[in-house]
Amino acid sequence: MGALPKKRQSNARQGNRRAHHKVKLPQLTICKQCRQPRLSHHVCPNCGSYRGRQVLTIKARGSED
């Protein structure tokens, strides 16, 4: 059996421990090609470019063919 605490932790200490468990907003940057928001260090989902060069070919939206 592992180590067990001798005393119960108070609600204040529990809250202090969980202070860093909050949800963070994603860090968005503006794409230099299409000026749409994208995640940092990721390929732009709108135009498919990354660091000034075309990486993905994006199909036109709405076409299912």
Secondary structure, 3 states (H helix, E strand, C coil): CCCCCCCCCCHHHHHHHHHHCCCCCCCEEECCCCCCEEECCCCCCCCCEECCEECCCCCCCCCCC
